[in-house]
């Protein structure tokens, strides 16, 4: 959930409303694939509830994704096929925003683009810090001035309550495109 707070704390209400209006809510059964390694995806996903496992041909479990995680963001940024697969471990729901619509919005709305890319950068930085910390945390001597990996960055604290409300709206709100069942 912390990652959703990072991402949604930088966006504003109109940004989230736009994504919901142009996206769709999708339900996945336990075991259903969301993303296939090597197969391009046309969506950026927001995990609304449930649990997903990220895996590759070489590694059966790279990561676990839960409510608040963004999925497909790396392929969105670099326009290359996914380097991992993502499968629902339990019945799960995602909000899916079409790549083409999002790219057009980013081209037309500079303010949205700035907030969106800042959100994505903060989200990816948090994911990288968490991953790096889990790889060698036992050997790493942390400076006490460096924030705890589970703490939110101080500059984002002012937006946390709004981010929580935005995520609740994404979970319970109506997404625009019909046919959200995969």
N, C-alpha and C positions, 0 to 999 in steps of 0.2 A: 504494500500500500504506500510505503514511503516514496517509491519512484513515481507513483501517480501524483503525489503531492508536489514533487519537484516539477514534473511536467505541467500539471494544471495550475500550479501557483504562478507560473510566468504568463500563460495564456490568459485571455480575458473571457468574460461570459459570452460575448459575441463570437469569439473564435470557436469555443466549444459548441455553441449552438449551430454554427455553420457546419462543423464536422458531423454533428448528429443529423442535421437536415440533409446532408449530401451522402451520408453513410447508411449503413444498415446494421442491425443487430443479428448475429448469427448464433445458432445453438449447435453444439457439437456433442455427440455421444462419446462415452468413454471409449478410448481406442481410436477415435476418428482423427485423421490427419488434418492439420491446419496448413502446414507448409511442408513441401517436399524438397529435400536437398537437391540442388542443381536445377530445379524447375522454377523459372521466373514467377513471381507473384505480382498480382495487380492490385494489391491491397496493403494498407497499413492497419494493423490491428491493435486494439486496446483490450486487454483482458478485463472483463467486467466481473466475472466470478468463475470459480472452478480452479483447475490446476492443469498445467501442461508440462511435458517433459521435452527438453531440447536434446537431440542426439544426432550423431553422425554415423557414417558407415564404420568408422574406426572406434567410436566411443559410444557405448550404450546410454550414457547419461551425462550430458555436459552441464546441464542446468535445469532448474525447476522454475517455472513461471507461475505467478499467482495474480490475484486481482491487483490492478494498478500497473502491471507491466505493459510495455509496448513491444509488439512483435512485428518483425519485418522491417524494422527501422534501418538496419544496415544496408539491405538491398534497396530500400527507398533512397538512401543517401548516395550510394555508389552505382545504382542501376545495374548491378550484377546479380546473377542467380544466387539464392541462399546457399550458404556453406554448411547449413545444418537443417535437419527436419524438426518439426514441432508437432507433437501429438497430444490430444487431450487424455489425461489420466483418469479423469472423472467427468461426468456431465458438466459442460462448461459453456459460457457465453462470452462472445467478443463483440466489440463494436468495430466495424470494418469501414474504412474510408477508402474509396477508389483512388488509386495512384494518379490517374489522369485528371480527375477533378481537383485533387489536392495540388498537383503541379500547376494547374491553371490558376488556382486561387493564389498560390505563392507568386506567380508571375504578375498577377493583377493587383495584389494588395501588399504593398511594401511593409506596412505595419504588422500585418499578420505574419508575413514571411520572417521578419526580424524576431517576433515573439516565438514563432514555431521553431525556428532553427536554434534560438537560445535555449528553449525548452529541451529540444532534442540533444543539444550539446551537454547540458547539465545532466540529463538522464543518462547519456552514454558515459560521461565522466564518473557518475556515481556507480554505474555497473562495472566499469573498469577498476575503480578503487576497491570495490567489494571483491571482485575476482582476484585482483592482485593481492589483496590482504589475505584471502583464503589460501592462496598458493604458498605463502611463506610467512604467515603471521607469527608462527612460533619462533622464528629466527629474527624477526624484525624488531628492533628497539624503537618504539615510538616516542617522539618528543611529546611531553605533556601538553604543549601548546597546540598540538594538532588535534582536531576534533575526533571524537569516537566515531567509528565507521557507522554505528547505528543512529547517530545524532543527525538532525537536520542542520544544514548550513544556516548560520545566523542571518544572513541577508535574505533568506527565503521565508523566515519565520512569520513575517507580517502577512504573507499571502496564504498561510496554511489553512485557515478556516475557510477561505473562499475556495481553495483547491479541493478541500473535502466536500464542500457543497457541490462543486462542479462534478466531482467523481460520482457522488450520489445521483446527480441528474443523469449522468451517462449510464449508470446502472439501471435506474428505474424509468428514465424518460423514453419517449418515443423517438426512434430513429427513422429517418425519412424514406429511404428506398424500400419498396415492398419486396416480399419474398426473402425474408431474413433467415429462413430455415435452410441449412446446407444439407 
